[in-house]
Amino acid sequence: DEVGLERQATAYGRLLDSFARELGPRMGQIELGTDGRPAKRSDRFSANAGSASNLLAVTRFRWLTFVDSFAGAPALARWLAEERKCREFRYEFEFRGDYLADDVGGAGAPAGAED
């Protein structure tokens, strides 16, 4: 029945909220605004999604999508070097879409590429 489903959904929402409150600080919880969403620019180092694996001393990030790639990627490299004591890095950046359409170069061209 519809009322039962609504109660289950409400209970499930509360359960997820409690998990977030308990696990968030352990996982690098970012600052949240009063509406429960990330405070302005507090998520600039965050990744939206990604895939990682670990085997012995090697951690491999197959792909990551950052909220702000120009802030997130350097922050990840800095964290790996300083906090995790990584000594060796190999990386490749691939940009997709019209991410720079509003820049001077227009239509996704890197700034200065109009020459």
N, C-alpha and C positions, 0 to 999 in steps of 0.2 A: 504494500500500500504506500501511497505517496508520503504520508506523515512519517512512516517508519523509515523510508529512504532519506527524508530530510533530517531526521534525528541521527541516522548513521553518518550522513555527510557532515553534520555539525560536530559529532564526536570525532570523526576522522580529522577534521580541520583542527580541533583542539589538540589531538595527538601530534599532528605535524608541527604545530606551534610549540609544543613542549619539547619535541626533538630539536627544533631549531634553537630554542633558548638554551638547551643543555649542550648541544654539539657546536653551535656557532662560535663560542669563545675558543673552543679547542681547534677550530678549523680556520682561524683568522677572520672572525666576524668583522665585517666592515661597519662603520658608523651608520645607523639608521635614523631617518627623520621621524617626526611624530606620526606620520602616516604609515610607518613600517617599511617604507621603501628606502633605498640607499640615499643618504644625505648627498647634497650636491658635490660632485667630483670625488666622493669617497670610494667609488667603485672603479676609478681609473686604472688601478693595477689589477683588477679582477679579470678572470677568464670566464667567458660565457659557457664554454664547453671545451672538451678536449679528450684525448686518449693518451694514456701513459702506461708503461709497464716497467717492471724492475726485475733484473736478474743479477744476483751477486752485487757487484759494485757499479753496475751500469743501470741508469734510469733513462728510459727512452720516452720522449714525448713525441708520439707519431704526428699529432697535430694539436694546436691550441687556437682558440678564437678569443681574443681579448676584447674587452669593452673599449679600450684605447690602446691599440698596438704600440704606439710610440711611447707610452708610459709603462705598459704591462710587460713587454718583452725585456727592457732593461732592468726592471724591478725583479723579474724572475731570475735573470742572469746574476744580478747582484746577490739575491738571496741564496742561490745555489753556491756561489763562490764564498760568500762570507759566513753563512749559517751552516751550510752543508759541507763546506770545505771541498767543493768540486775543483779539480785541477785541470780538466780538459773539457772543452766544449766543441761541438760541431753543430752548425745550424744552417737553416735555409729559410728565407722569408718568401712567401708567396702572397701577393695581394690580389684580391678578386673584386670585381664589381666596379661601381662608379664612386669609389671612396674619396676621390679628390675632385669631384665634379665642380665644387664651389671654389676651388683654388684658382689662382691667376692663370694657370695653363689651361684650365677648363677641360671638360669631358674626360675626366679621370687622368689627365696628364700630370706628371709630377711638376711642381713649381719650377720654372726655368726651362721646361722642355718645349716651350713654344718656339725656340730658335730653329 
